Amino acid sequence: MDTEINEDGFRTPFVFKTEWKKAFEDSEFIKVFSSDILERYIVNKRWYGGKASTLKYIEVVDYFMMTSAKNTYYGVLLEVNFKEAFYQHYFMPIAFMAQEDLNTSTVIAPVKMGNQQGFLIDALHQEDFRQLMFEKILKAPSEKNPGKVKFHRGEKLEQTTYESSKFMGAEQSNTSIVYNGNLVLKIFRRIYISTNPDYEISRFLTERMDFKNSPAYTGSISVALSEGNITLGMMQELVPNQGDAWQFMLDEVDRIFDNLKTKKIKLNKLPEVDLFRRLKINEVPHEIIDWAGLSIFMRIHTMATRTAEMHIALGSDIHDTAFTPTTYNGDYTVWLKNRLTYQFQNRLNILENNLHKLDGLALELANLFLDHKKEIRKVFLDFDWTKMKSERIRIHGDYHLGQVLVNGEDFYILDFEGEPESTIRDRKVKQPPLKDVAGMFRSFHYAIYATIFNNKDKYPFEQKELFQAGELLFKYFVGVFLQTYTEVAQAGNLNIGYRKEIDFLLKYCILEKAVYELGYELNSRPRWAVIPLTGIASIMEFGDN
């Protein structure tokens, strides 16, 4: 048997007495598969989230069998245990294929099952398995189907036959498969013993609210365990698009910075504006329109409209308790403060340990942050729920430009899984919708600074001048977005509070988001720590920075 195909360094096949059809009834197979085979394979996968920790052992916690006319497949639920005393759950569909039947060169290991030589592979790499999943969704009854694995066919699924399937782009934390050129099945690699928020919210927006600006939900795969339901996959329509709003914004900001030179813009003559000052487009000063152009403000207006419409849809159901708006209370406040003081302390420790990696403005801002740590912590602790008149709803939870697709002049919102660092329970807590707005504002800030960092030789200005121009541009972006968002949200009876409460919640949520980002930047690219540090200084109004 040719074992050169194997990418993980196994030279000789693993030999098992059991046949493939009884593999997961065989304790010897499970033992060798979960330790010798999987431990080596899984650590190299893009979707494996334990790279920063030390793997202790992998356990097969459950499995189910799926059969096509030609093959037997297993859906395997894994528990990965770490030496740091925590664990994660993963889903892997597994196939055993003879060499002549392989559709892929990505194999887990060469094996001999009973008398048959072949390879263990991730079943998603076999077209036969991809077709099997699709056809099971197509045929799924709308009633509850018996058995451990549940397939659901969504109301909006109009397809009747399988034509083709292929992987979508590079493998990320999940694996996406495009069917028939117009549907996407997202297989959740990391799983939770709870319904996935992405499935929950997408299905709700499509089937309950008929929200048009996120990809329509068309089906799902889940497994029912005694502890609860686990979402394994979700299918949605494939939205035609011109890429995500992050790339769109980078291109726009690059054009705007180019205009500083080509239009001979005098930075010191550009009119200042306060952060959170609401601006209708016709209130943006002509000097700013001359510099940035009208079109970017029109697009921000559209994005703000779609964001508000998403929140109106998420907050207007009175029957489904998972989506009914709710008020602020003591329990929420305790949850919020505990979470944020823990996160803040964690970021302080990271900053103190990484101070030596910073210089210039970043170091200056880091020292300001450390000097004012009591004041920042006080902002988090000063959340007084008794003064809140607005309501909390289910929100996107990880809202930024990368979660928005550009479709012509319009935008589509996707990926409702929530903040990766949060527990699944925390992701389902109802929050102020303004937390999503704050996330988008931080994303605007990032797009502006990323443009400056990535093109530092392109614009003939000192970095300090570009930062000043960037901060000004940011405030106008925020002003137009906030005016539109507030108008649309309030017209749709979404209770986001009055001006004072909106400003308080925005400041609170932006500070929370920037502190969250600080840890990420210090750990992965310290040069960029200046971005969240600038955001924190601006919102806390430290000096002139």
RODO-2510 file (C-alpha; in nm, 4 decimals, decimal comma):
residues 545
     n   res          X          Y          Z
     1     m     0,0000     0,0000     0,0000
     2     d     0,1301     0,3474    -0,0882
     3     t     0,1569     0,5384     0,2398
     4     e     0,3285     0,8435     0,0876
     5     i    -0,0153     1,0026     0,0636
     6     n    -0,0219     1,0496     0,4395
     7     e     0,0649     1,4038     0,5529
     8     d     0,1146     1,3347     0,9238
     9     g     0,4249     1,1206     0,9120
    10     f     0,2743     0,7727     0,9670
    11     r     0,4824     0,5291     0,7636
    12     t     0,3094     0,1987     0,8306
    13     p    -0,0608     0,1302     0,8605
    14     f    -0,2315     0,0787     1,1971
    15     v    -0,3699    -0,2758     1,2043
    16     f    -0,7086    -0,3526     1,3637
    17     k    -0,8864    -0,6885     1,3874
    18     t    -1,2301    -0,5328     1,3693
    19     e    -1,4120    -0,4495     1,0469
    20     w    -1,4947    -0,0822     0,9764
    21     k    -1,8688    -0,1401     1,0261
    22     k    -1,8034    -0,2367     1,3903
    23     a    -1,5051    -0,0091     1,4554
    24     f    -1,6651     0,2063     1,7259
    25     e    -1,7901    -0,0998     1,9131
    26     d    -1,4286    -0,2114     1,9472
    27     s    -1,2478    -0,0725     2,2527
    28     e    -0,9014    -0,1406     2,1068
    29     f    -0,9837     0,0635     1,7926
    30     i    -1,1234     0,3529     1,9989
    31     k    -0,8166     0,3540     2,2244
    32     v    -0,5618     0,3654     1,9401
    33     f    -0,7744     0,6019     1,7285
    34     s    -0,8199     0,8599     2,0056
    35     s    -0,4574     0,8552     2,1247
    36     d    -0,1969     0,7439     1,8703
    37     i    -0,3850     0,8585     1,5599
    38     l    -0,5948     1,1622     1,6535
    39     e    -0,3539     1,3346     1,8910
    40     r    -0,1059     1,3739     1,6080
    41     y    -0,3638     1,4691     1,3464
    42     i    -0,5849     1,7184     1,5279
    43     v    -0,3145     1,9587     1,6495
    44     n    -0,2339     2,0579     1,2880
    45     k    -0,5896     2,1478     1,1932
    46     r    -0,6956     2,5111     1,1441
    47     w    -1,0194     2,4481     1,3325
    48     y    -0,8465     2,3106     1,6429
    49     g    -0,8738     2,5755     1,9145
    50     g    -0,6327     2,4280     2,1708
    51     k    -0,3026     2,5302     2,0140
    52     a    -0,2089     2,7584     2,3044
    53     s    -0,2657     2,4789     2,5604
    54     t    -0,1063     2,1403     2,6319
    55     l    -0,3090     1,8423     2,5151
    56     k    -0,3485     1,5751     2,7834
    57     y    -0,5716     1,3151     2,6152
    58     i    -0,8607     1,2806     2,3691
    59     e    -1,1714     1,0800     2,4480
    60     v    -1,4478     0,9605     2,2153
    61     v    -1,7597     1,0650     2,4074
    62     d    -2,0215     0,9586     2,1530
    63     y    -2,0674     0,8589     1,7903
    64     f    -2,3373     0,7855     1,5362
    65     m    -2,3368     0,5939     1,2102
    66     m    -2,4525     0,7199     0,8682
    67     t    -2,4639     0,4960     0,5628
    68     s    -2,4872     0,5749     0,1937
    69     a    -2,5414     0,3163    -0,0811
    70     k    -2,1638     0,2660    -0,0968
    71     n    -2,0100     0,3575     0,2388
    72     t    -2,0399     0,3594     0,6167
    73     y    -1,9512     0,6830     0,7953
    74     y    -1,9236     0,7801     1,1614
    75     g    -1,9929     1,1151     1,3207
    76     v    -1,7583     1,1229     1,6189
    77     l    -1,7897     1,3588     1,9174
    78     l    -1,4558     1,4149     2,0861
    79     e    -1,3605     1,5579     2,4226
    80     v    -1,0117     1,7081     2,4195
    81     n    -0,8684     1,7378     2,7705
    82     f    -0,5865     1,9791     2,8501
    83     k    -0,3207     1,9775     3,1205
    84     e    -0,4475     2,3217     3,2237
    85     a    -0,7577     2,1436     3,3616
    86     f    -1,0201     2,2335     3,1026
    87     y    -1,1644     2,0598     2,7984
    88     q    -1,3195     2,1335     2,4584
    89     h    -1,5584     1,9309     2,2432
    90     y    -1,5130     1,8717     1,8701
    91     f    -1,7048     1,7033     1,5898
    92     m    -1,5285     1,4878     1,3306
    93     p    -1,7046     1,2857     1,0620
    94     i    -1,4811     0,9853     0,9811
    95     a    -1,4584     0,7605     0,6741
    96     f    -1,2529     0,4518     0,5895
    97     m    -1,1606     0,4357     0,2215
    98     a    -0,9618     0,2031     0,0006
    99     q    -0,6989     0,3900    -0,2009
   100     e    -0,8947     0,3644    -0,5272
   101     d    -1,2002     0,5273    -0,3669
   102     l    -1,0181     0,8261    -0,2156
   103     n    -1,1301     1,1736    -0,3203
   104     t    -0,8507     1,3488    -0,1329
   105     s    -0,4840     1,3499    -0,0386
   106     t    -0,5697     1,4760     0,3131
   107     v    -0,5766     1,1592     0,5226
   108     i    -0,5778     1,0973     0,8964
   109     a    -0,3794     0,7702     0,8867
   110     p    -0,3210     0,4530     0,6826
   111     v    -0,5056     0,1618     0,8497
   112     k    -0,5958    -0,2007     0,7992
   113     m    -0,9487    -0,2815     0,9159
   114     g    -1,0040    -0,6581     0,9335
   115     n    -0,8687    -0,7817     0,6011
   116     q    -0,9030    -0,4508     0,4183
   117     q    -0,6257    -0,1980     0,3586
   118     g    -0,7149     0,1689     0,3323
   119     f    -0,7114     0,5107     0,4968
   120     l    -0,8989     0,6879     0,7733
   121     i    -1,0039     1,0277     0,6435
   122     d    -1,2177     1,3230     0,7438
   123     a    -1,5434     1,2246     0,5721
   124     l    -1,6082     1,5815     0,4550
   125     h    -1,3343     1,5205     0,1962
   126     q    -1,5487     1,2446     0,0337
   127     e    -1,8110     1,3726    -0,2099
   128     d    -2,0295     1,0716    -0,1332
   129     f    -2,0563     1,1860     0,2325
   130     r    -2,1234     1,5493     0,1409
   131     q    -2,4037     1,4320    -0,0904
   132     l    -2,5427     1,2069     0,1849
   133     m    -2,5707     1,4977     0,4324
   134     f    -2,7368     1,7216     0,1739
   135     e    -2,9923     1,4573     0,0740
   136     k    -3,0774     1,3842     0,4365
   137     i    -3,1536     1,7561     0,4895
   138     l    -3,3609     1,7622     0,1672
   139     k    -3,5666     1,4614     0,2785
   140     a    -3,5934     1,5630     0,6443
   141     p    -3,9509     1,5678     0,7675
   142     s    -4,0600     1,8855     0,9367
   143     e    -4,1849     1,6637     1,2207
   144     k    -3,9408     1,5324     1,4806
   145     n    -3,7434     1,2437     1,3342
   146     p    -3,6473     0,9508     1,5573
   147     g    -3,2861     0,8588     1,6310
   148     k    -2,9866     1,0393     1,7688
   149     v    -2,9089     1,2522     1,4608
   150     k    -3,1693     1,5085     1,3592
   151     f    -3,1839     1,6661     1,0140
   152     h    -3,4023     1,9721     0,9633
   153     r    -3,5206     2,1145     0,6349
   154     g    -3,5782     2,4903     0,6561
   155     e    -3,8898     2,6605     0,5182
   156     k    -3,6827     2,8551     0,2639
   157     l    -3,5075     2,5545     0,1077
   158     e    -3,6284     2,5357    -0,2518
   159     q    -3,3698     2,2889    -0,3903
   160     t    -3,4867     1,9381    -0,4718
   161     t    -3,1714     1,7587    -0,5910
   162     y    -2,7989     1,7351    -0,5236
   163     e    -2,5813     1,8652    -0,8078
   164     s    -2,2373     1,9483    -0,6703
   165     s    -2,0370     2,0306    -0,3582
   166     k    -1,7020     2,1928    -0,2839
   167     f    -1,5166     2,3475     0,0079
   168     m    -1,5589     2,7202     0,0529
   169     g    -1,2291     2,9099     0,0776
   170     a    -0,9621     2,8212     0,3320
   171     e    -1,0575     2,6139     0,6342
   172     q    -1,1321     2,8356     0,9315
   173     s    -1,2616     2,7528     1,2789
   174     n    -1,5537     2,5821     1,1013
   175     t    -1,5687     2,4014     0,7661
   176     s    -1,8046     2,5386     0,4999
   177     i    -1,9295     2,3419     0,1989
   178     v    -2,0962     2,5057    -0,1015
   179     y    -2,3808     2,2997    -0,2527
   180     n    -2,5165     2,3511    -0,6043
   181     g    -2,3354     2,6862    -0,6180
   182     n    -2,5990     2,8626    -0,4049
   183     l    -2,6144     2,7041    -0,0573
   184     v    -2,3554     2,6830     0,2207
   185     l    -2,3460     2,4129     0,4871
   186     k    -2,1315     2,5232     0,7803
   187     i    -2,0039     2,2276     0,9847
   188     f    -1,9264     2,3372     1,3390
   189     r    -1,5968     2,1763     1,4350
   190     r    -1,5933     2,2970     1,7926
   191     i    -1,9241     2,1986     1,9483
   192     y    -2,1164     2,2785     2,2650
   193     i    -2,3772     2,0833     2,4570
   194     s    -2,6313     2,3487     2,3717
   195     t    -2,7863     2,4798     2,0513
   196     n    -2,5348     2,6925     1,8633
   197     p    -2,6282     3,0652     1,8760
   198     d    -2,5567     3,0976     1,5025
   199     y    -2,8209     2,8320     1,4254
   200     e    -3,0641     2,9704     1,6830
   201     i    -3,0451     3,3323     1,5651
   202     s    -3,0238     3,2571     1,1906
   203     r    -3,3304     3,0333     1,1995
   204     f    -3,5203     3,2853     1,4126
   205     l    -3,4354     3,5769     1,1805
   206     t    -3,5379     3,3781     0,8718
   207     e    -3,8415     3,1807     0,9832
   208     r    -3,9894     3,4033     1,2528
   209     m    -3,8893     3,7519     1,1445
   210     d    -3,8334     3,7182     0,7679
   211     f    -3,5266     3,9427     0,8062
   212     k    -3,3885     3,9956     0,4557
   213     n    -3,0326     4,1096     0,5276
   214     s    -2,8777     3,7940     0,6616
   215     p    -2,8379     3,4694     0,4618
   216     a    -3,1652     3,2732     0,4797
   217     y    -3,1583     2,9631     0,7025
   218     t    -3,2298     2,6503     0,4940
   219     g    -3,1503     2,3521     0,7174
   220     s    -2,9455     2,1999     0,9964
   221     i    -2,7937     1,8866     1,1486
   222     s    -2,7966     1,8240     1,5225
   223     v    -2,7466     1,5377     1,7607
   224     a    -2,9689     1,4736     2,0622
   225     l    -2,7858     1,3623     2,3751
   226     s    -2,9270     1,3135     2,7234
   227     e    -2,7404     1,6311     2,8336
   228     g    -2,8895     1,8417     2,5540
   229     n    -2,8925     1,9102     2,1811
   230     i    -2,5677     1,9781     1,9946
   231     t    -2,5728     2,1714     1,6661
   232     l    -2,3362     2,0035     1,4192
   233     g    -2,4144     2,1982     1,1037
   234     m    -2,6271     2,4759     0,9579
   235     m    -2,7183     2,5409     0,5970
   236     q    -2,7940     2,8865     0,4564
   237     e    -2,8329     3,0480     0,1185
   238     l    -2,5087     3,1703    -0,0397
   239     v    -2,5361     3,5466    -0,0747
   240     p    -2,3743     3,6867    -0,3910
   241     n    -2,1203     3,9388    -0,2664
   242     q    -1,8160     4,1481    -0,3477
   243     g    -1,6278     4,0468    -0,0329
   244     d    -1,6630     4,1601     0,3266
   245     a    -1,7091     4,5109     0,4619
   246     w    -1,3618     4,5015     0,6241
   247     q    -1,1889     4,4959     0,2830
   248     f    -1,4421     4,7477     0,1517
   249     m    -1,3614     4,9852     0,4402
   250     l    -0,9832     4,9413     0,3999
   251     d    -1,0158     5,0401     0,0322
   252     e    -1,2352     5,3387     0,1197
   253     v    -1,0039     5,4659     0,3944
   254     d    -0,7009     5,4224     0,1667
   255     r    -0,8783     5,6370    -0,0950
   256     i    -0,9622     5,8976     0,1716
   257     f    -0,6005     5,9185     0,2919
   258     d    -0,4844     5,9453    -0,0700
   259     n    -0,7126     6,2474    -0,1027
   260     l    -0,5153     6,4298     0,1689
   261     k    -0,2379     6,4666    -0,0851
   262     t    -0,4234     6,4824    -0,4177
   263     k    -0,6817     6,7311    -0,2910
   264     k    -0,4200     6,9248    -0,0890
   265     i    -0,6332     6,8968     0,2259
   266     k    -0,5098     7,1130     0,5135
   267     l    -0,5530     6,9007     0,8232
   268     n    -0,5559     7,1938     1,0648
   269     k    -0,8438     7,3516     0,8713
   270     l    -1,0763     7,0492     0,9004
   271     p    -1,3658     7,1164     1,1419
   272     e    -1,3541     6,9182     1,4679
   273     v    -1,6503     6,7256     1,6050
   274     d    -1,7231     6,5619     1,9434
   275     l    -1,7382     6,1827     1,9700
   276     f    -2,1021     6,0585     1,9666
   277     r    -2,2322     6,3831     1,8183
   278     r    -2,5220     6,2656     1,5962
   279     l    -2,4953     6,3857     1,2373
   280     k    -2,7383     6,3683     0,9497
   281     i    -2,5471     6,3376     0,6235
   282     n    -2,6399     6,6934     0,5257
   283     e    -2,4890     6,8121     0,8570
   284     v    -2,1425     6,6755     0,7750
   285     p    -1,9317     6,9871     0,6951
   286     h    -1,8529     7,0396     0,3255
   287     e    -1,4769     7,0293     0,4026
   288     i    -1,5187     6,6709     0,5286
   289     i    -1,7352     6,5724     0,2295
   290     d    -1,4757     6,7276    -0,0017
   291     w    -1,2048     6,5187     0,1657
   292     a    -1,3803     6,1834     0,2199
   293     g    -1,6509     6,1953    -0,0478
   294     l    -2,0253     6,1617    -0,0034
   295     s    -2,0491     5,7910    -0,0976
   296     i    -1,8771     5,6557     0,2163
   297     f    -2,1282     5,8368     0,4373
   298     m    -2,4157     5,6988     0,2265
   299     r    -2,2780     5,3464     0,2782
   300     i    -2,2381     5,4011     0,6522
   301     h    -2,5998     5,5214     0,6583
   302     t    -2,7066     5,1933     0,4907
   303     m    -2,4981     4,9814     0,7291
   304     a    -2,6450     5,1602     1,0305
   305     t    -2,9958     5,1048     0,8919
   306     r    -2,9355     4,7294     0,8490
   307     t    -2,7841     4,7067     1,1987
   308     a    -3,0882     4,8739     1,3529
   309     e    -3,3242     4,6512     1,1483
   310     m    -3,1371     4,3421     1,2717
   311     h    -3,1834     4,4572     1,6325
   312     i    -3,5510     4,5404     1,5761
   313     a    -3,6008     4,1848     1,4430
   314     l    -3,4052     4,0317     1,7348
   315     g    -3,6031     4,2351     1,9888
   316     s    -3,9607     4,2243     1,8635
   317     d    -4,0783     3,8724     1,9488
   318     i    -4,3096     3,8400     2,2463
   319     h    -4,3670     3,4622     2,2297
   320     d    -4,0238     3,3004     2,2216
   321     t    -3,8650     3,3591     2,5638
   322     a    -3,5142     3,3168     2,4165
   323     f    -3,5814     3,6346     2,2165
   324     t    -3,8200     3,8391     2,4329
   325     p    -3,6682     4,1764     2,5315
   326     t    -3,5966     4,2119     2,9005
   327     t    -3,5062     4,4897     3,1443
   328     y    -3,1886     4,5349     3,3469
   329     n    -3,1691     4,3779     3,6921
   330     g    -2,9304     4,2940     3,9735
   331     d    -2,8443     3,9464     3,8387
   332     y    -2,7335     4,0872     3,5045
   333     t    -2,5261     4,3568     3,6768
   334     v    -2,3450     4,1027     3,8960
   335     w    -2,2752     3,8866     3,5875
   336     l    -2,1494     4,1894     3,3927
   337     k    -1,9238     4,3295     3,6652
   338     n    -1,7721     3,9914     3,7529
   339     r    -1,6965     3,9257     3,3884
   340     l    -1,5459     4,2662     3,3194
   341     t    -1,3384     4,3012     3,6367
   342     y    -1,1892     3,9566     3,5684
   343     q    -1,1165     4,0512     3,2070
   344     f    -0,9749     4,3900     3,3075
   345     q    -0,7367     4,2338     3,5614
   346     n    -0,6266     3,9810     3,2993
   347     r    -0,5500     4,2621     3,0497
   348     l    -0,3619     4,4612     3,3159
   349     n    -0,1394     4,1594     3,3839
   350     i    -0,0750     4,1059     3,0124
   351     l     0,0084     4,4752     2,9657
   352     e     0,2508     4,4844     3,2584
   353     n     0,4246     4,1705     3,1291
   354     n     0,4533     4,3084     2,7742
   355     l     0,5422     4,6710     2,8408
   356     h     0,8975     4,6065     2,7178
   357     k     0,7599     4,5322     2,3684
   358     l     0,6103     4,8809     2,3322
   359     d     0,7661     5,2125     2,2352
   360     g     0,6683     5,5617     2,1214
   361     l     0,2997     5,6496     2,1354
   362     a     0,2000     5,2924     2,2311
   363     l     0,4259     5,3029     2,5384
   364     e     0,3026     5,6512     2,6288
   365     l    -0,0622     5,5356     2,6067
   366     a     0,0145     5,2121     2,7948
   367     n     0,1575     5,4133     3,0842
   368     l    -0,1513     5,6398     3,0776
   369     f    -0,3660     5,3261     3,0944
   370     l    -0,1714     5,1951     3,3943
   371     d    -0,1782     5,5373     3,5659
   372     h    -0,5583     5,5516     3,5263
   373     k    -0,6392     5,1876     3,5936
   374     k    -0,8522     5,2733     3,8991
   375     e    -1,0635     5,5143     3,6940
   376     i    -1,1109     5,2583     3,4153
   377     r    -1,2091     4,9887     3,6636
   378     k    -1,4477     5,2385     3,8254
   379     v    -1,6269     5,2883     3,4894
   380     f    -1,6964     4,9133     3,4812
   381     l    -1,8084     4,9064     3,8437
   382     d    -2,0300     5,2155     3,8097
   383     f    -2,2925     5,0314     3,6035
   384     d    -2,6172     5,1134     3,7862
   385     w    -2,9009     4,9026     3,6510
   386     t    -3,1646     5,1035     3,8408
   387     k    -3,0965     5,4009     3,6110
   388     m    -3,1422     5,1973     3,2916
   389     k    -3,4712     5,2563     3,1138
   390     s    -3,3817     5,0649     2,7948
   391     e    -3,4117     4,6913     2,7280
   392     r    -3,1703     4,4055     2,6674
   393     i    -3,2130     4,1687     2,3721
   394     r    -3,0294     3,8815     2,2034
   395     i    -2,7560     4,0475     1,9974
   396     h    -2,5025     3,9494     1,7321
   397     g    -2,2325     3,9482     1,9998
   398     d    -1,9230     3,9633     1,7775
   399     y    -2,0230     4,2401     1,5401
   400     h    -1,7532     4,3928     1,3211
   401     l    -1,6822     4,4709     0,9549
   402     g    -1,5614     4,1149     0,8880
   403     q    -1,9098     3,9806     0,9766
   404     v    -2,0789     4,1915     0,7078
   405     l    -2,0895     4,1098     0,3351
   406     v    -2,1031     4,3773     0,0652
   407     n    -2,3797     4,3067    -0,1848
   408     g    -2,3877     4,5854    -0,4432
   409     e    -2,4937     4,8956    -0,2516
   410     d    -2,6318     4,6859     0,0331
   411     f    -2,4968     4,4806     0,3264
   412     y    -2,5713     4,1338     0,4642
   413     i    -2,4972     4,0345     0,8245
   414     l    -2,3692     3,6879     0,9092
   415     d    -2,1976     3,4677     1,1731
   416     f    -2,4091     3,4912     1,4873
   417     e    -2,1916     3,2527     1,6907
   418     g    -2,0875     3,5244     1,9381
   419     e    -1,7594     3,6254     2,0972
   420     p    -1,5063     3,3383     2,0675
   421     e    -1,3635     3,3954     2,4178
   422     s    -1,7063     3,3705     2,5850
   423     t    -1,8757     3,0562     2,7112
   424     i    -2,1784     2,9350     2,5168
   425     r    -2,4006     3,0380     2,8097
   426     d    -2,2576     3,3897     2,8199
   427     r    -2,3130     3,4283     2,4445
   428     k    -2,6869     3,3772     2,4946
   429     v    -2,7232     3,6405     2,7681
   430     k    -2,9405     3,9324     2,6543
   431     q    -2,7305     4,2464     2,6220
   432     p    -2,7708     4,6099     2,5202
   433     p    -2,8002     4,6247     2,1392
   434     l    -2,5548     4,9139     2,1631
   435     k    -2,2854     4,6553     2,2414
   436     d    -2,3013     4,5530     1,8727
   437     v    -2,2892     4,9192     1,7682
   438     a    -1,9799     4,9656     1,9883
   439     g    -1,8217     4,6605     1,8234
   440     m    -1,8752     4,8151     1,4804
   441     f    -1,7285     5,1471     1,5966
   442     r    -1,4167     4,9669     1,7186
   443     s    -1,4007     4,7983     1,3773
   444     f    -1,4129     5,1401     1,2033
   445     h    -1,1262     5,2500     1,4298
   446     y    -0,9274     4,9395     1,3351
   447     a    -0,9847     4,9886     0,9618
   448     i    -0,8495     5,3450     0,9849
   449     y    -0,5376     5,2480     1,1803
   450     a    -0,4742     4,9307     0,9772
   451     t    -0,4711     5,1502     0,6654
   452     i    -0,2118     5,3820     0,8231
   453     f     0,0044     5,0899     0,9408
   454     n    -0,0152     4,8957     0,6141
   455     n     0,0682     5,1957     0,3926
   456     k     0,3152     5,3890     0,6056
   457     d     0,5325     5,4925     0,3064
   458     k     0,2421     5,5765     0,0808
   459     y     0,1072     5,8970     0,2365
   460     p     0,3505     6,1929     0,2628
   461     f     0,2589     6,2817     0,6215
   462     e     0,4009     6,2152     0,9650
   463     q     0,2347     5,9250     1,1455
   464     k     0,1118     6,1670     1,4139
   465     e    -0,0714     6,3748     1,1502
   466     l    -0,2262     6,0616     0,9989
   467     f    -0,3438     5,9533     1,3454
   468     q    -0,5047     6,2971     1,3944
   469     a    -0,6772     6,2762     1,0555
   470     g    -0,7842     5,9195     1,1353
   471     e    -0,9373     6,0164     1,4710
   472     l    -1,1310     6,2978     1,3037
   473     l    -1,2571     6,0688     1,0263
   474     f    -1,3574     5,8125     1,2894
   475     k    -1,5714     6,0682     1,4755
   476     y    -1,7590     6,1609     1,1557
   477     f    -1,8164     5,7920     1,0707
   478     v    -1,9515     5,7379     1,4230
   479     g    -2,1685     6,0510     1,4064
   480     v    -2,3448     5,9497     1,0841
   481     f    -2,3852     5,5852     1,1905
   482     l    -2,5240     5,6819     1,5321
   483     q    -2,7753     5,9328     1,3953
   484     t    -2,9113     5,6807     1,1447
   485     y    -2,9079     5,3857     1,3860
   486     t    -3,0904     5,5786     1,6606
   487     e    -3,3525     5,7103     1,4178
   488     v    -3,4290     5,3686     1,2644
   489     a    -3,4191     5,1804     1,5969
   490     q    -3,6555     5,4213     1,7710
   491     a    -3,8913     5,4302     1,4718
   492     g    -3,9044     5,0489     1,4987
   493     n    -3,9951     5,0683     1,8701
   494     l    -3,6617     4,9242     1,9840
   495     n    -3,6089     5,0559     2,3350
   496     i    -3,2455     5,1730     2,3370
   497     g    -3,3082     5,4533     2,5901
   498     y    -3,2661     5,8267     2,5560
   499     r    -2,9532     6,0206     2,4628
   500     k    -2,7854     6,0179     2,8050
   501     e    -2,8350     5,6423     2,8465
   502     i    -2,7268     5,5704     2,4869
   503     d    -2,4060     5,7695     2,5375
   504     f    -2,3371     5,5967     2,8693
   505     l    -2,3901     5,2471     2,7237
   506     l    -2,1814     5,3251     2,4147
   507     k    -1,8920     5,4544     2,6224
   508     y    -1,9197     5,1511     2,8506
   509     c    -1,9331     4,8998     2,5642
   510     i    -1,6561     5,0652     2,3592
   511     l    -1,4296     5,0652     2,6641
   512     e    -1,5124     4,6970     2,7260
   513     k    -1,4375     4,6106     2,3617
   514     a    -1,1096     4,8051     2,3519
   515     v    -0,9899     4,6407     2,6763
   516     y    -1,0827     4,3008     2,5270
   517     e    -0,8827     4,3820     2,2089
   518     l    -0,5800     4,4935     2,4092
   519     g    -0,5118     4,1367     2,5260
   520     y    -0,5322     4,0014     2,1724
   521     e    -0,2942     4,2634     2,0303
   522     l    -0,0357     4,2343     2,3083
   523     n    -0,0275     3,8567     2,2646
   524     s    -0,0169     3,8448     1,8856
   525     r     0,1069     4,1776     1,7401
   526     p     0,2233     4,4303     2,0035
   527     r     0,2814     4,7008     1,7385
   528     w    -0,0969     4,7188     1,6966
   529     a    -0,1642     4,7614     2,0707
   530     v    -0,1648     5,1350     1,9975
   531     i    -0,5096     5,0919     1,8341
   532     p    -0,7086     4,9747     2,1403
   533     l    -0,4925     5,1972     2,3643
   534     t    -0,5886     5,5008     2,1520
   535     g    -0,9540     5,3971     2,1749
   536     i    -0,9329     5,3685     2,5550
   537     a    -0,7548     5,7068     2,5870
   538     s    -1,0135     5,8719     2,3644
   539     i    -1,3174     5,7314     2,5467
   540     m    -1,1635     5,8073     2,8889
   541     e    -1,0568     6,1522     2,7627
   542     f    -0,6977     6,1232     2,8862
   543     g    -0,5155     6,4441     2,7951
   544     d    -0,5261     6,5301     2,4243
   545     n    -0,4752     6,1749     2,2999
***
